[in-house]
Amino acid sequence: MEIYLHLRLVIGALKNHWPEYLIEATCLGLFMISAFGFATILEHPASPLQKSSLHFLRQTSGLSTSIGLMIKHSMKFSCALAALAMIAGCGSLEVGQDVQAGRNALQTGQPESAVAYLARASAQDPAYKTPYRLSQNVLSYLGRAYYETGWDKEARAVLEQGLTRDSGDSLAHLYLGLVLLRSGERERGGREIQIGLKTLHEDIDDLAADNIWGSYWDPARQIRGDIQKAAALGDDSPELPALVQRIGKSTDEEPDRVRREESRTLYGRAGDS
């Protein structure tokens, strides 16, 4: 029974955090491939670099000078290839760090700082999504940051761009709706909010139905309760904007809370065995 329980926990951890494991495996794989490539380029008899090096040695009178120059040029070439491999393989990690910094700024009430981080991340990879089950696109975060700083024009452009990439992004719908409400387009703003509320409720219901970790998602139904309240309000209700913002904030923080609870359960049980 104990082995079965631990097996379920391990399977659950893999299921919940596979994006992080995949990123690590990808970077490790790229490192191994680049190392193999460097060795092949430098050592294989058919390599152009190997042939040119041998030719260079034959044509040069000073053997020690030739070897020194060959090593110098080989090191430059290897360093350049290594730099390219690192940039290509781990660029997404830099984007992820900026997105996380932007999230932290939003969660601590610093939307201006969040704009700087998220604008840089979106410029590098506008398709980036957080590696969580309740994932969000970087453009949704940037649109939220613009909205919270009062830059409605920029927020609208970014959120509409995000929805062209992923029409099912619930938070992009919610914050676009908020922007439209504040701009006076109440009817369309109300529609966007309703779409976002419906999609978000369905997403959380799906997560809560998971046999292993479902009980951690919105256990008191606070988020879904707020969604139901907001769905019942009209687009002219003065309560709607604040309630939708609370839903957006809670939804952003929920994956972090769930991960903490999952880790507490996993390591707590491991310590009891």
PyRosetta script that sets phi, psi and omega in degrees:
from pyrosetta import init, pose_from_sequence

init()
pose = pose_from_sequence("MEIYLHLRLVIGALKNHWPEYLIEATCLGLFMISAFGFATILEHPASPLQKSSLHFLRQTSGLSTSIGLMIKHSMKFSCALAALAMIAGCGSLEVGQDVQAGRNALQTGQPESAVAYLARASAQDPAYKTPYRLSQNVLSYLGRAYYETGWDKEARAVLEQGLTRDSGDSLAHLYLGLVLLRSGERERGGREIQIGLKTLHEDIDDLAADNIWGSYWDPARQIRGDIQKAAALGDDSPELPALVQRIGKSTDEEPDRVRREESRTLYGRAGDS")
pose.set_psi(1, -41.3)
pose.set_omega(1, -179.9)
pose.set_phi(2, -65.1)
pose.set_psi(2, -41.3)
pose.set_omega(2, 179.0)
pose.set_phi(3, -63.7)
pose.set_psi(3, -41.2)
pose.set_omega(3, 179.9)
pose.set_phi(4, -63.3)
pose.set_psi(4, -39.8)
pose.set_omega(4, 179.4)
pose.set_phi(5, -63.8)
pose.set_psi(5, -45.1)
pose.set_omega(5, 179.8)
pose.set_phi(6, -65.8)
pose.set_psi(6, -37.0)
pose.set_omega(6, 178.2)
pose.set_phi(7, -62.2)
pose.set_psi(7, -42.6)
pose.set_omega(7, 177.7)
pose.set_phi(8, -63.0)
pose.set_psi(8, -38.6)
pose.set_omega(8, 179.2)
pose.set_phi(9, -66.3)
pose.set_psi(9, -41.6)
pose.set_omega(9, 178.7)
pose.set_phi(10, -64.9)
pose.set_psi(10, -44.3)
pose.set_omega(10, 178.7)
pose.set_phi(11, -62.1)
pose.set_psi(11, -40.6)
pose.set_omega(11, 178.1)
pose.set_phi(12, -63.6)
pose.set_psi(12, -41.4)
pose.set_omega(12, 179.0)
pose.set_phi(13, -63.4)
pose.set_psi(13, -41.8)
pose.set_omega(13, 177.5)
pose.set_phi(14, -63.4)
pose.set_psi(14, -41.5)
pose.set_omega(14, -179.0)
pose.set_phi(15, -66.5)
pose.set_psi(15, -38.2)
pose.set_omega(15, -175.3)
pose.set_phi(16, -79.0)
pose.set_psi(16, -34.3)
pose.set_omega(16, -170.1)
pose.set_phi(17, -119.6)
pose.set_psi(17, 21.0)
pose.set_omega(17, -178.7)
pose.set_phi(18, -59.3)
pose.set_psi(18, -31.1)
pose.set_omega(18, 179.1)
pose.set_phi(19, -61.8)
pose.set_psi(19, -40.8)
pose.set_omega(19, 179.0)
pose.set_phi(20, -64.5)
pose.set_psi(20, -42.7)
pose.set_omega(20, 179.2)
pose.set_phi(21, -63.5)
pose.set_psi(21, -37.1)
pose.set_omega(21, -179.7)
pose.set_phi(22, -66.0)
pose.set_psi(22, -40.2)
pose.set_omega(22, 178.1)
pose.set_phi(23, -62.2)
pose.set_psi(23, -45.4)
pose.set_omega(23, 180.0)
pose.set_phi(24, -62.7)
pose.set_psi(24, -43.2)
pose.set_omega(24, -179.8)
pose.set_phi(25, -65.4)
pose.set_psi(25, -36.6)
pose.set_omega(25, 179.3)
pose.set_phi(26, -64.2)
pose.set_psi(26, -46.9)
pose.set_omega(26, 178.8)
pose.set_phi(27, -63.0)
pose.set_psi(27, -40.3)
pose.set_omega(27, 177.8)
pose.set_phi(28, -64.9)
pose.set_psi(28, -42.5)
pose.set_omega(28, 178.9)
pose.set_phi(29, -62.9)
pose.set_psi(29, -41.4)
pose.set_omega(29, 178.2)
pose.set_phi(30, -64.4)
pose.set_psi(30, -36.6)
pose.set_omega(30, 177.0)
pose.set_phi(31, -63.5)
pose.set_psi(31, -44.1)
pose.set_omega(31, -179.6)
pose.set_phi(32, -65.3)
pose.set_psi(32, -41.3)
pose.set_omega(32, 179.4)
pose.set_phi(33, -64.0)
pose.set_psi(33, -43.4)
pose.set_omega(33, 179.6)
pose.set_phi(34, -64.5)
pose.set_psi(34, -38.9)
pose.set_omega(34, 178.1)
pose.set_phi(35, -63.0)
pose.set_psi(35, -42.9)
pose.set_omega(35, 178.0)
pose.set_phi(36, -63.3)
pose.set_psi(36, -41.7)
pose.set_omega(36, 180.0)
pose.set_phi(37, -63.1)
pose.set_psi(37, -43.9)
pose.set_omega(37, 179.3)
pose.set_phi(38, -60.9)
pose.set_psi(38, -44.6)
pose.set_omega(38, -179.3)
pose.set_phi(39, -62.4)
pose.set_psi(39, -40.5)
pose.set_omega(39, 179.6)
pose.set_phi(40, -65.5)
pose.set_psi(40, -45.8)
pose.set_omega(40, -178.8)
pose.set_phi(41, -62.9)
pose.set_psi(41, -38.4)
pose.set_omega(41, -174.9)
pose.set_phi(42, -83.4)
pose.set_psi(42, -30.7)
pose.set_omega(42, -168.6)
pose.set_phi(43, -114.3)
pose.set_psi(43, -23.6)
pose.set_omega(43, -175.1)
pose.set_phi(44, -67.0)
pose.set_psi(44, 135.5)
pose.set_omega(44, -178.4)
pose.set_phi(45, -59.0)
pose.set_psi(45, -29.4)
pose.set_omega(45, -178.6)
pose.set_phi(46, -87.3)
pose.set_psi(46, -0.9)
pose.set_omega(46, -178.2)
pose.set_phi(47, -67.8)
pose.set_psi(47, 134.4)
pose.set_omega(47, 176.2)
pose.set_phi(48, -57.4)
pose.set_psi(48, -34.8)
pose.set_omega(48, 179.5)
pose.set_phi(49, -67.0)
pose.set_psi(49, -39.5)
pose.set_omega(49, 179.0)
pose.set_phi(50, -65.6)
pose.set_psi(50, -42.7)
pose.set_omega(50, 179.6)
pose.set_phi(51, -65.1)
pose.set_psi(51, -44.4)
pose.set_omega(51, -179.6)
pose.set_phi(52, -65.6)
pose.set_psi(52, -32.8)
pose.set_omega(52, 178.4)
pose.set_phi(53, -66.9)
pose.set_psi(53, -43.5)
pose.set_omega(53, 178.9)
pose.set_phi(54, -63.9)
pose.set_psi(54, -42.1)
pose.set_omega(54, 178.3)
pose.set_phi(55, -62.3)
pose.set_psi(55, -40.7)
pose.set_omega(55, 179.5)
pose.set_phi(56, -62.2)
pose.set_psi(56, -41.0)
pose.set_omega(56, 179.5)
pose.set_phi(57, -64.0)
pose.set_psi(57, -40.2)
pose.set_omega(57, -179.1)
pose.set_phi(58, -66.5)
pose.set_psi(58, -37.0)
pose.set_omega(58, -175.4)
pose.set_phi(59, -83.0)
pose.set_psi(59, -10.7)
pose.set_omega(59, -175.8)
pose.set_phi(60, -102.7)
pose.set_psi(60, 135.8)
pose.set_omega(60, -177.8)
pose.set_phi(61, -75.7)
pose.set_psi(61, -38.1)
pose.set_omega(61, -176.3)
pose.set_phi(62, -92.1)
pose.set_psi(62, 108.5)
pose.set_omega(62, -175.9)
pose.set_phi(63, -63.4)
pose.set_psi(63, -44.3)
pose.set_omega(63, -177.3)
pose.set_phi(64, -65.5)
pose.set_psi(64, -38.4)
pose.set_omega(64, 178.3)
pose.set_phi(65, -65.5)
pose.set_psi(65, -40.1)
pose.set_omega(65, 180.0)
pose.set_phi(66, -63.0)
pose.set_psi(66, -45.4)
pose.set_omega(66, 179.9)
pose.set_phi(67, -63.1)
pose.set_psi(67, -41.8)
pose.set_omega(67, -180.0)
pose.set_phi(68, -62.4)
pose.set_psi(68, -43.9)
pose.set_omega(68, 178.9)
pose.set_phi(69, -65.7)
pose.set_psi(69, -39.6)
pose.set_omega(69, -179.9)
pose.set_phi(70, -63.1)
pose.set_psi(70, -43.6)
pose.set_omega(70, 179.2)
pose.set_phi(71, -64.5)
pose.set_psi(71, -41.0)
pose.set_omega(71, -179.9)
pose.set_phi(72, -61.0)
pose.set_psi(72, -47.8)
pose.set_omega(72, -179.1)
pose.set_phi(73, -68.9)
pose.set_psi(73, -36.3)
pose.set_omega(73, 178.8)
pose.set_phi(74, -64.7)
pose.set_psi(74, -40.5)
pose.set_omega(74, 179.3)
pose.set_phi(75, -65.6)
pose.set_psi(75, -40.0)
pose.set_omega(75, 177.9)
pose.set_phi(76, -62.6)
pose.set_psi(76, -44.0)
pose.set_omega(76, -179.5)
pose.set_phi(77, -63.6)
pose.set_psi(77, -43.9)
pose.set_omega(77, -179.4)
pose.set_phi(78, -65.1)
pose.set_psi(78, -40.6)
pose.set_omega(78, 179.4)
pose.set_phi(79, -64.9)
pose.set_psi(79, -38.4)
pose.set_omega(79, 178.8)
pose.set_phi(80, -64.9)
pose.set_psi(80, -44.4)
pose.set_omega(80, 178.1)
pose.set_phi(81, -64.0)
pose.set_psi(81, -40.0)
pose.set_omega(81, 179.6)
pose.set_phi(82, -63.7)
pose.set_psi(82, -40.3)
pose.set_omega(82, 179.1)
pose.set_phi(83, -63.7)
pose.set_psi(83, -42.8)
pose.set_omega(83, 178.6)
pose.set_phi(84, -62.9)
pose.set_psi(84, -41.3)
pose.set_omega(84, -179.6)
pose.set_phi(85, -65.1)
pose.set_psi(85, -41.3)
pose.set_omega(85, 179.3)
pose.set_phi(86, -65.6)
pose.set_psi(86, -40.1)
pose.set_omega(86, 179.8)
pose.set_phi(87, -64.8)
pose.set_psi(87, -44.0)
pose.set_omega(87, -177.7)
pose.set_phi(88, -69.3)
pose.set_psi(88, -39.4)
pose.set_omega(88, -173.5)
pose.set_phi(89, -82.3)
pose.set_psi(89, -31.5)
pose.set_omega(89, -172.2)
pose.set_phi(90, -118.4)
pose.set_psi(90, 12.0)
pose.set_omega(90, 177.0)
pose.set_phi(91, -60.9)
pose.set_psi(91, -34.6)
pose.set_omega(91, -179.9)
pose.set_phi(92, -65.3)
pose.set_psi(92, -26.2)
pose.set_omega(92, 177.6)
pose.set_phi(93, -66.8)
pose.set_psi(93, -38.1)
pose.set_omega(93, 177.3)
pose.set_phi(94, -64.8)
pose.set_psi(94, -40.4)
pose.set_omega(94, 177.1)
pose.set_phi(95, -61.8)
pose.set_psi(95, -44.6)
pose.set_omega(95, 179.5)
pose.set_phi(96, -60.7)
pose.set_psi(96, -38.1)
pose.set_omega(96, 178.7)
pose.set_phi(97, -65.8)
pose.set_psi(97, -40.8)
pose.set_omega(97, 178.5)
pose.set_phi(98, -66.1)
pose.set_psi(98, -40.8)
pose.set_omega(98, 179.0)
pose.set_phi(99, -63.9)
pose.set_psi(99, -41.9)
pose.set_omega(99, 178.8)
pose.set_phi(100, -64.5)
pose.set_psi(100, -39.7)
pose.set_omega(100, 177.3)
pose.set_phi(101, -64.4)
pose.set_psi(101, -38.4)
pose.set_omega(101, 177.1)
pose.set_phi(102, -65.7)
pose.set_psi(102, -40.8)
pose.set_omega(102, 176.6)
pose.set_phi(103, -60.9)
pose.set_psi(103, -45.4)
pose.set_omega(103, 179.5)
pose.set_phi(104, -59.7)
pose.set_psi(104, -40.8)
pose.set_omega(104, 179.6)
pose.set_phi(105, -65.1)
pose.set_psi(105, -41.2)
pose.set_omega(105, 177.8)
pose.set_phi(106, -63.7)
pose.set_psi(106, -41.8)
pose.set_omega(106, -177.2)
pose.set_phi(107, -70.2)
pose.set_psi(107, -19.8)
pose.set_omega(107, 178.9)
pose.set_phi(108, -106.4)
pose.set_psi(108, 16.6)
pose.set_omega(108, 174.8)
pose.set_phi(109, 73.3)
pose.set_psi(109, 34.1)
pose.set_omega(109, 179.1)
pose.set_phi(110, -123.7)
pose.set_psi(110, 66.9)
pose.set_omega(110, -175.4)
pose.set_phi(111, -63.8)
pose.set_psi(111, -30.2)
pose.set_omega(111, 179.2)
pose.set_phi(112, -64.0)
pose.set_psi(112, -43.2)
pose.set_omega(112, 176.7)
pose.set_phi(113, -65.2)
pose.set_psi(113, -38.1)
pose.set_omega(113, 179.5)
pose.set_phi(114, -61.0)
pose.set_psi(114, -39.1)
pose.set_omega(114, 179.8)
pose.set_phi(115, -57.7)
pose.set_psi(115, -43.5)
pose.set_omega(115, -177.8)
pose.set_phi(116, -61.1)
pose.set_psi(116, -47.7)
pose.set_omega(116, 180.0)
pose.set_phi(117, -65.6)
pose.set_psi(117, -47.0)
pose.set_omega(117, -172.9)
pose.set_phi(118, -73.5)
pose.set_psi(118, -33.4)
pose.set_omega(118, 176.6)
pose.set_phi(119, -64.5)
pose.set_psi(119, -39.8)
pose.set_omega(119, 178.2)
pose.set_phi(120, -66.5)
pose.set_psi(120, -41.9)
pose.set_omega(120, 179.7)
pose.set_phi(121, -65.4)
pose.set_psi(121, -43.3)
pose.set_omega(121, -177.9)
pose.set_phi(122, -69.1)
pose.set_psi(122, -31.0)
pose.set_omega(122, 177.1)
pose.set_phi(123, -67.1)
pose.set_psi(123, -32.6)
pose.set_omega(123, -179.5)
pose.set_phi(124, -81.9)
pose.set_psi(124, -38.2)
pose.set_omega(124, -179.0)
pose.set_phi(125, -153.2)
pose.set_psi(125, 88.1)
pose.set_omega(125, -177.8)
pose.set_phi(126, -68.8)
pose.set_psi(126, -11.4)
pose.set_omega(126, 179.2)
pose.set_phi(127, -93.8)
pose.set_psi(127, 1.9)
pose.set_omega(127, -175.6)
pose.set_phi(128, -64.5)
pose.set_psi(128, 136.6)
pose.set_omega(128, 174.0)
pose.set_phi(129, -125.3)
pose.set_psi(129, 146.9)
pose.set_omega(129, 177.2)
pose.set_phi(130, -63.6)
pose.set_psi(130, 142.0)
pose.set_omega(130, -174.8)
pose.set_phi(131, -82.6)
pose.set_psi(131, 49.9)
pose.set_omega(131, 178.8)
pose.set_phi(132, -121.3)
pose.set_psi(132, 163.9)
pose.set_omega(132, 179.0)
pose.set_phi(133, -65.7)
pose.set_psi(133, -35.1)
pose.set_omega(133, 174.6)
pose.set_phi(134, -98.2)
pose.set_psi(134, 68.6)
pose.set_omega(134, -170.7)
pose.set_phi(135, -77.8)
pose.set_psi(135, 156.4)
pose.set_omega(135, 176.6)
pose.set_phi(136, -134.8)
pose.set_psi(136, 146.5)
pose.set_omega(136, 178.6)
pose.set_phi(137, -80.3)
pose.set_psi(137, 148.9)
pose.set_omega(137, 179.6)
pose.set_phi(138, -58.7)
pose.set_psi(138, -31.8)
pose.set_omega(138, -180.0)
pose.set_phi(139, -68.6)
pose.set_psi(139, -30.8)
pose.set_omega(139, 175.9)
pose.set_phi(140, -65.8)
pose.set_psi(140, -43.1)
pose.set_omega(140, 177.1)
pose.set_phi(141, -63.3)
pose.set_psi(141, -43.3)
pose.set_omega(141, -179.3)
pose.set_phi(142, -65.3)
pose.set_psi(142, -40.4)
pose.set_omega(142, 177.0)
pose.set_phi(143, -62.0)
pose.set_psi(143, -40.4)
pose.set_omega(143, 176.6)
pose.set_phi(144, -62.7)
pose.set_psi(144, -43.4)
pose.set_omega(144, -179.4)
pose.set_phi(145, -62.5)
pose.set_psi(145, -43.3)
pose.set_omega(145, 177.3)
pose.set_phi(146, -61.5)
pose.set_psi(146, -42.8)
pose.set_omega(146, -179.7)
pose.set_phi(147, -60.9)
pose.set_psi(147, -43.9)
pose.set_omega(147, -176.4)
pose.set_phi(148, -72.6)
pose.set_psi(148, -19.1)
pose.set_omega(148, 174.3)
pose.set_phi(149, -90.7)
pose.set_psi(149, -5.2)
pose.set_omega(149, 179.8)
pose.set_phi(150, 88.3)
pose.set_psi(150, 10.6)
pose.set_omega(150, 179.3)
pose.set_phi(151, -92.0)
pose.set_psi(151, 76.3)
pose.set_omega(151, -172.5)
pose.set_phi(152, -67.3)
pose.set_psi(152, -37.1)
pose.set_omega(152, -179.5)
pose.set_phi(153, -62.0)
pose.set_psi(153, -46.8)
pose.set_omega(153, 178.9)
pose.set_phi(154, -66.0)
pose.set_psi(154, -39.9)
pose.set_omega(154, 180.0)
pose.set_phi(155, -61.5)
pose.set_psi(155, -45.4)
pose.set_omega(155, -179.3)
pose.set_phi(156, -61.2)
pose.set_psi(156, -45.7)
pose.set_omega(156, -178.6)
pose.set_phi(157, -61.6)
pose.set_psi(157, -44.2)
pose.set_omega(157, -177.8)
pose.set_phi(158, -68.2)
pose.set_psi(158, -43.3)
pose.set_omega(158, -177.6)
pose.set_phi(159, -68.2)
pose.set_psi(159, -38.1)
pose.set_omega(159, 177.0)
pose.set_phi(160, -66.7)
pose.set_psi(160, -37.3)
pose.set_omega(160, 175.3)
pose.set_phi(161, -62.4)
pose.set_psi(161, -42.6)
pose.set_omega(161, 178.7)
pose.set_phi(162, -62.1)
pose.set_psi(162, -38.1)
pose.set_omega(162, -179.0)
pose.set_phi(163, -73.4)
pose.set_psi(163, -24.9)
pose.set_omega(163, 173.4)
pose.set_phi(164, -69.8)
pose.set_psi(164, -27.3)
pose.set_omega(164, 176.9)
pose.set_phi(165, -82.0)
pose.set_psi(165, -37.6)
pose.set_omega(165, -177.6)
pose.set_phi(166, -147.1)
pose.set_psi(166, 97.7)
pose.set_omega(166, -177.7)
pose.set_phi(167, -70.6)
pose.set_psi(167, -11.4)
pose.set_omega(167, 179.4)
pose.set_phi(168, -96.1)
pose.set_psi(168, 11.2)
pose.set_omega(168, -179.8)
pose.set_phi(169, -76.1)
pose.set_psi(169, 103.9)
pose.set_omega(169, -172.7)
pose.set_phi(170, -63.4)
pose.set_psi(170, -42.2)
pose.set_omega(170, -177.2)
pose.set_phi(171, -71.9)
pose.set_psi(171, -30.2)
pose.set_omega(171, 174.5)
pose.set_phi(172, -63.0)
pose.set_psi(172, -40.6)
pose.set_omega(172, 176.0)
pose.set_phi(173, -63.3)
pose.set_psi(173, -43.8)
pose.set_omega(173, -177.5)
pose.set_phi(174, -62.7)
pose.set_psi(174, -48.9)
pose.set_omega(174, -176.0)
pose.set_phi(175, -74.4)
pose.set_psi(175, -30.1)
pose.set_omega(175, 172.8)
pose.set_phi(176, -64.8)
pose.set_psi(176, -40.0)
pose.set_omega(176, 176.4)
pose.set_phi(177, -60.2)
pose.set_psi(177, -41.4)
pose.set_omega(177, 178.3)
pose.set_phi(178, -63.7)
pose.set_psi(178, -42.1)
pose.set_omega(178, 178.1)
pose.set_phi(179, -61.0)
pose.set_psi(179, -44.4)
pose.set_omega(179, -178.4)
pose.set_phi(180, -65.8)
pose.set_psi(180, -40.0)
pose.set_omega(180, 177.2)
pose.set_phi(181, -59.5)
pose.set_psi(181, -45.5)
pose.set_omega(181, -177.1)
pose.set_phi(182, -70.7)
pose.set_psi(182, -22.3)
pose.set_omega(182, 178.7)
pose.set_phi(183, -88.3)
pose.set_psi(183, -2.5)
pose.set_omega(183, 178.6)
pose.set_phi(184, 96.0)
pose.set_psi(184, -3.5)
pose.set_omega(184, 178.1)
pose.set_phi(185, -89.7)
pose.set_psi(185, 70.6)
pose.set_omega(185, -169.3)
pose.set_phi(186, -68.1)
pose.set_psi(186, -38.6)
pose.set_omega(186, -176.3)
pose.set_phi(187, -65.9)
pose.set_psi(187, -50.2)
pose.set_omega(187, 178.8)
pose.set_phi(188, -67.6)
pose.set_psi(188, -37.7)
pose.set_omega(188, 177.8)
pose.set_phi(189, -60.1)
pose.set_psi(189, -41.5)
pose.set_omega(189, 177.7)
pose.set_phi(190, -62.8)
pose.set_psi(190, -39.6)
pose.set_omega(190, 179.2)
pose.set_phi(191, -63.7)
pose.set_psi(191, -44.7)
pose.set_omega(191, 180.0)
pose.set_phi(192, -61.3)
pose.set_psi(192, -41.7)
pose.set_omega(192, 179.7)
pose.set_phi(193, -64.1)
pose.set_psi(193, -42.9)
pose.set_omega(193, 179.7)
pose.set_phi(194, -63.1)
pose.set_psi(194, -39.7)
pose.set_omega(194, 177.1)
pose.set_phi(195, -62.2)
pose.set_psi(195, -46.3)
pose.set_omega(195, -179.8)
pose.set_phi(196, -63.0)
pose.set_psi(196, -41.3)
pose.set_omega(196, 179.2)
pose.set_phi(197, -63.1)
pose.set_psi(197, -45.0)
pose.set_omega(197, -179.0)
pose.set_phi(198, -63.7)
pose.set_psi(198, -46.1)
pose.set_omega(198, -178.8)
pose.set_phi(199, -64.9)
pose.set_psi(199, -42.1)
pose.set_omega(199, -179.4)
pose.set_phi(200, -65.0)
pose.set_psi(200, -42.4)
pose.set_omega(200, 178.7)
pose.set_phi(201, -60.0)
pose.set_psi(201, -42.9)
pose.set_omega(201, 179.7)
pose.set_phi(202, -65.6)
pose.set_psi(202, -40.2)
pose.set_omega(202, 179.2)
pose.set_phi(203, -62.1)
pose.set_psi(203, -44.2)
pose.set_omega(203, -179.1)
pose.set_phi(204, -69.4)
pose.set_psi(204, -37.2)
pose.set_omega(204, 175.9)
pose.set_phi(205, -59.9)
pose.set_psi(205, -41.8)
pose.set_omega(205, 179.1)
pose.set_phi(206, -63.2)
pose.set_psi(206, -43.1)
pose.set_omega(206, 179.1)
pose.set_phi(207, -66.2)
pose.set_psi(207, -40.1)
pose.set_omega(207, -179.0)
pose.set_phi(208, -68.9)
pose.set_psi(208, -17.1)
pose.set_omega(208, -179.9)
pose.set_phi(209, -84.4)
pose.set_psi(209, -4.2)
pose.set_omega(209, 179.8)
pose.set_phi(210, -62.8)
pose.set_psi(210, 134.1)
pose.set_omega(210, -174.5)
pose.set_phi(211, -68.3)
pose.set_psi(211, -26.7)
pose.set_omega(211, -175.0)
pose.set_phi(212, -99.0)
pose.set_psi(212, -52.5)
pose.set_omega(212, -172.9)
pose.set_phi(213, -112.0)
pose.set_psi(213, 4.4)
pose.set_omega(213, -175.3)
pose.set_phi(214, -59.8)
pose.set_psi(214, -30.4)
pose.set_omega(214, -177.2)
pose.set_phi(215, -68.1)
pose.set_psi(215, -14.4)
pose.set_omega(215, -179.3)
pose.set_phi(216, -82.3)
pose.set_psi(216, -21.0)
pose.set_omega(216, -174.3)
pose.set_phi(217, -85.8)
pose.set_psi(217, 117.2)
pose.set_omega(217, 178.2)
pose.set_phi(218, 46.1)
pose.set_psi(218, 56.2)
pose.set_omega(218, -172.4)
pose.set_phi(219, -63.1)
pose.set_psi(219, -33.2)
pose.set_omega(219, 179.3)
pose.set_phi(220, -92.2)
pose.set_psi(220, 4.5)
pose.set_omega(220, -179.7)
pose.set_phi(221, 58.1)
pose.set_psi(221, 31.6)
pose.set_omega(221, -179.7)
pose.set_phi(222, -67.7)
pose.set_psi(222, -46.7)
pose.set_omega(222, -179.3)
pose.set_phi(223, -65.1)
pose.set_psi(223, -46.7)
pose.set_omega(223, -179.1)
pose.set_phi(224, -67.4)
pose.set_psi(224, -30.5)
pose.set_omega(224, 175.1)
pose.set_phi(225, -65.6)
pose.set_psi(225, -42.7)
pose.set_omega(225, 177.4)
pose.set_phi(226, -65.2)
pose.set_psi(226, -36.6)
pose.set_omega(226, 178.1)
pose.set_phi(227, -61.6)
pose.set_psi(227, -43.7)
pose.set_omega(227, -179.9)
pose.set_phi(228, -65.0)
pose.set_psi(228, -37.9)
pose.set_omega(228, 177.8)
pose.set_phi(229, -64.6)
pose.set_psi(229, -45.4)
pose.set_omega(229, -178.3)
pose.set_phi(230, -65.8)
pose.set_psi(230, -37.1)
pose.set_omega(230, -179.3)
pose.set_phi(231, -64.9)
pose.set_psi(231, -26.3)
pose.set_omega(231, -178.7)
pose.set_phi(232, -84.4)
pose.set_psi(232, -9.1)
pose.set_omega(232, -178.6)
pose.set_phi(233, -88.9)
pose.set_psi(233, 150.3)
pose.set_omega(233, 174.7)
pose.set_phi(234, -80.9)
pose.set_psi(234, 162.4)
pose.set_omega(234, -177.7)
pose.set_phi(235, -69.9)
pose.set_psi(235, -9.4)
pose.set_omega(235, 177.2)
pose.set_phi(236, -99.0)
pose.set_psi(236, 6.4)
pose.set_omega(236, -179.0)
pose.set_phi(237, -73.1)
pose.set_psi(237, 130.9)
pose.set_omega(237, 177.9)
pose.set_phi(238, -68.2)
pose.set_psi(238, -17.1)
pose.set_omega(238, 179.9)
pose.set_phi(239, -81.8)
pose.set_psi(239, -20.0)
pose.set_omega(239, -170.4)
pose.set_phi(240, -62.3)
pose.set_psi(240, -49.8)
pose.set_omega(240, -176.8)
pose.set_phi(241, -58.1)
pose.set_psi(241, -45.3)
pose.set_omega(241, -179.1)
pose.set_phi(242, -64.6)
pose.set_psi(242, -38.9)
pose.set_omega(242, -179.0)
pose.set_phi(243, -68.5)
pose.set_psi(243, -40.8)
pose.set_omega(243, 178.9)
pose.set_phi(244, -66.0)
pose.set_psi(244, -38.8)
pose.set_omega(244, 176.5)
pose.set_phi(245, -63.3)
pose.set_psi(245, -38.3)
pose.set_omega(245, 177.5)
pose.set_phi(246, -65.1)
pose.set_psi(246, -38.8)
pose.set_omega(246, 177.2)
pose.set_phi(247, -63.2)
pose.set_psi(247, -44.5)
pose.set_omega(247, 179.0)
pose.set_phi(248, -61.5)
pose.set_psi(248, -42.7)
pose.set_omega(248, 179.8)
pose.set_phi(249, -65.8)
pose.set_psi(249, -44.5)
pose.set_omega(249, 179.8)
pose.set_phi(250, -64.5)
pose.set_psi(250, -38.2)
pose.set_omega(250, -179.9)
pose.set_phi(251, -66.4)
pose.set_psi(251, -38.8)
pose.set_omega(251, 177.8)
pose.set_phi(252, -64.4)
pose.set_psi(252, -39.3)
pose.set_omega(252, -176.1)
pose.set_phi(253, -82.2)
pose.set_psi(253, -18.0)
pose.set_omega(253, -174.6)
pose.set_phi(254, -61.2)
pose.set_psi(254, -45.2)
pose.set_omega(254, 178.8)
pose.set_phi(255, -59.4)
pose.set_psi(255, -36.6)
pose.set_omega(255, 178.0)
pose.set_phi(256, -65.6)
pose.set_psi(256, -43.2)
pose.set_omega(256, 179.3)
pose.set_phi(257, -64.2)
pose.set_psi(257, -42.2)
pose.set_omega(257, -179.6)
pose.set_phi(258, -63.7)
pose.set_psi(258, -42.6)
pose.set_omega(258, -180.0)
pose.set_phi(259, -63.7)
pose.set_psi(259, -37.9)
pose.set_omega(259, 176.9)
pose.set_phi(260, -63.7)
pose.set_psi(260, -43.2)
pose.set_omega(260, -179.6)
pose.set_phi(261, -67.2)
pose.set_psi(261, -40.3)
pose.set_omega(261, 178.4)
pose.set_phi(262, -62.6)
pose.set_psi(262, -44.0)
pose.set_omega(262, 179.9)
pose.set_phi(263, -64.4)
pose.set_psi(263, -40.1)
pose.set_omega(263, 178.7)
pose.set_phi(264, -62.1)
pose.set_psi(264, -42.5)
pose.set_omega(264, 179.0)
pose.set_phi(265, -66.2)
pose.set_psi(265, -46.5)
pose.set_omega(265, -176.8)
pose.set_phi(266, -62.9)
pose.set_psi(266, -50.8)
pose.set_omega(266, -176.8)
pose.set_phi(267, -75.0)
pose.set_psi(267, -30.1)
pose.set_omega(267, 176.8)
pose.set_phi(268, -64.3)
pose.set_psi(268, -44.6)
pose.set_omega(268, 178.8)
pose.set_phi(269, -67.7)
pose.set_psi(269, -38.3)
pose.set_omega(269, 179.6)
pose.set_phi(270, -62.9)
pose.set_psi(270, -35.0)
pose.set_omega(270, -179.7)
pose.set_phi(271, -73.2)
pose.set_psi(271, -24.2)
pose.set_omega(271, -179.8)
pose.set_phi(272, -79.8)
pose.set_psi(272, -18.6)
pose.set_omega(272, -173.2)
pose.set_phi(273, -78.5)
pose.dump_pdb("model.pdb")
